[in-house]
Amino acid sequence: MRKIAILISLMVLVLIICGCGSNAGKETKVNSTETISPVNYGNGVYYFAATQAAFGNSLSKFIANHSNLTLISIADDSTDQPYGVNCGYFVVFR
């Protein structure tokens, strides 16, 4: 009985180790000048489907073109993504 418990424990340990792979190196590098147009959900809520430099450049360009708006909040969108990976940002302006 003890051998079975040890065997099951080792199998679980192997599954945990295999499932904890790193996402490092899997990131897609973007052109630092790439920008996207955000989706306007109304009431000051916008969605930027970009990350890394593309998000930064797009947000900067958007703020420059909409100087009448004040940035209130930014939240990442990790819908259907592995832990620690996002696919865009929701940005709220007033």
Summary of the structure (lengths in Angstrom):
residues: 94
radius of gyration: 20.8
end to end distance: 64.9
largest distance: 71.4
contacts: 197
relative contact order: 0.17
helix: 34%
strand: 22%
